[in-house]
Amino acid sequence: MSAIFSERLRIARDLKGFSQTDLAQKTNLKPSAISHFENNRRSPSFNNLKQLADALGVTVDYLLGRAEEPTTVNLELELLFRNFKEMSGPDREFLAKMAKELAEKSKEQKEKKS
Amino acid sequence: MKHKLELQEAEVEAKSVIEKFNIASLPICPFSIAKEHGIVTEPKDSDKPGVSGFFIKIGDVFGIKYATHIKNEGFIHFTVAHELGHYFLPGHFEYLFRGRDGIHESRSGFISEDFYEKQADYFAKSLLMPEELFLAALREAGEGFVAVKSLATKAL
């Protein structure tokens, strides 16, 4: 499990002035789930991370420790291609195209949170 | 059975997704579920075999790219549902970003020993053929190949 996620979640919740119950209500999660996350007893899903990030006004990457600032995202696309050699040429081309589209969408979302 | 609890967890998560969508009958469309969660789905524009699906994360945006070289709607739905498993199952972010940042790929025709892959497969099975709804359809389906065809029609 991710200790940095537990810490970041607690910090972001405190900064927002939410109790665990408040955050649970805003994310449709159980208060016990928030407690488990903050005490590093349970791992979240990407869906949980997205729900939590949206409720707290931070990014998923911040919660995961992949970005230092609360509203910063990690757009280092070169890391997407570590398995480049295993893919066919068209696969690489289409994946790169999709990556570009998602990066644009991610930037738009980030601007809304900033 | 190895990892019995984790497979049960996949079933519970799939059931939770179905309940949140208020789905009361077959078929269950993984594309609608992806869209509802803001997950971008796109077909690979290639008829060449190989990678059956990708789960992609860039910033706070998630995407699924799926192969179309096998002209079978069930195969495509299962591929997308499998990738959704990586989105909905607890702990999969740790697996997906282990050593290779930002992308996960699945290969068709290969039975992965990796428990995360099996858990995502089990999630897909539980999402597309939830026990309660599927058994109800099964009871009405009759017998033999007619039943198989009837179930295939109802589930897609």
HADDOCK unambig.tbl for C-alpha pairs under 7 A between the chains (distance, minus, plus):
assign (segid A and resid 43 and name CA) (segid B and resid 90 and name CA) 5.49 0.50 0.50
assign (segid A and resid 43 and name CA) (segid B and resid 91 and name CA) 4.85 0.50 0.50
assign (segid A and resid 44 and name CA) (segid B and resid 90 and name CA) 4.76 0.50 0.50
assign (segid A and resid 44 and name CA) (segid B and resid 91 and name CA) 5.76 0.50 0.50
assign (segid A and resid 45 and name CA) (segid B and resid 87 and name CA) 6.27 0.50 0.50
assign (segid A and resid 45 and name CA) (segid B and resid 88 and name CA) 5.39 0.50 0.50
assign (segid A and resid 45 and name CA) (segid B and resid 89 and name CA) 5.16 0.50 0.50
assign (segid A and resid 45 and name CA) (segid B and resid 90 and name CA) 3.91 0.50 0.50
assign (segid A and resid 45 and name CA) (segid B and resid 91 and name CA) 5.73 0.50 0.50
assign (segid A and resid 45 and name CA) (segid B and resid 92 and name CA) 6.48 0.50 0.50
assign (segid A and resid 45 and name CA) (segid B and resid 93 and name CA) 6.83 0.50 0.50
assign (segid A and resid 46 and name CA) (segid B and resid 87 and name CA) 5.01 0.50 0.50
assign (segid A and resid 46 and name CA) (segid B and resid 88 and name CA) 6.19 0.50 0.50
assign (segid A and resid 46 and name CA) (segid B and resid 93 and name CA) 6.50 0.50 0.50
assign (segid A and resid 47 and name CA) (segid B and resid 87 and name CA) 5.95 0.50 0.50
assign (segid A and resid 47 and name CA) (segid B and resid 88 and name CA) 5.52 0.50 0.50
assign (segid A and resid 59 and name CA) (segid B and resid 60 and name CA) 6.44 0.50 0.50
assign (segid A and resid 60 and name CA) (segid B and resid 60 and name CA) 5.80 0.50 0.50
assign (segid A and resid 61 and name CA) (segid B and resid 59 and name CA) 6.52 0.50 0.50
assign (segid A and resid 73 and name CA) (segid B and resid 59 and name CA) 4.75 0.50 0.50
assign (segid A and resid 73 and name CA) (segid B and resid 60 and name CA) 6.93 0.50 0.50
assign (segid A and resid 74 and name CA) (segid B and resid 58 and name CA) 7.00 0.50 0.50
assign (segid A and resid 74 and name CA) (segid B and resid 59 and name CA) 5.10 0.50 0.50
assign (segid A and resid 75 and name CA) (segid B and resid 58 and name CA) 6.00 0.50 0.50
assign (segid A and resid 75 and name CA) (segid B and resid 59 and name CA) 5.72 0.50 0.50
assign (segid A and resid 79 and name CA) (segid B and resid 100 and name CA) 6.91 0.50 0.50
assign (segid A and resid 79 and name CA) (segid B and resid 101 and name CA) 5.45 0.50 0.50
assign (segid A and resid 79 and name CA) (segid B and resid 102 and name CA) 6.61 0.50 0.50
assign (segid A and resid 80 and name CA) (segid B and resid 101 and name CA) 6.17 0.50 0.50
assign (segid A and resid 80 and name CA) (segid B and resid 102 and name CA) 5.34 0.50 0.50
assign (segid A and resid 80 and name CA) (segid B and resid 103 and name CA) 5.58 0.50 0.50
assign (segid A and resid 82 and name CA) (segid B and resid 100 and name CA) 6.34 0.50 0.50
assign (segid A and resid 90 and name CA) (segid B and resid 46 and name CA) 6.70 0.50 0.50
assign (segid A and resid 94 and name CA) (segid B and resid 44 and name CA) 6.69 0.50 0.50
assign (segid A and resid 102 and name CA) (segid B and resid 58 and name CA) 6.23 0.50 0.50
assign (segid A and resid 102 and name CA) (segid B and resid 61 and name CA) 6.08 0.50 0.50
assign (segid A and resid 103 and name CA) (segid B and resid 58 and name CA) 5.85 0.50 0.50
assign (segid A and resid 103 and name CA) (segid B and resid 59 and name CA) 6.92 0.50 0.50
assign (segid A and resid 105 and name CA) (segid B and resid 61 and name CA) 6.83 0.50 0.50
assign (segid A and resid 106 and name CA) (segid B and resid 58 and name CA) 6.80 0.50 0.50
assign (segid A and resid 106 and name CA) (segid B and resid 59 and name CA) 5.49 0.50 0.50
assign (segid A and resid 106 and name CA) (segid B and resid 60 and name CA) 5.67 0.50 0.50
assign (segid A and resid 106 and name CA) (segid B and resid 61 and name CA) 5.39 0.50 0.50
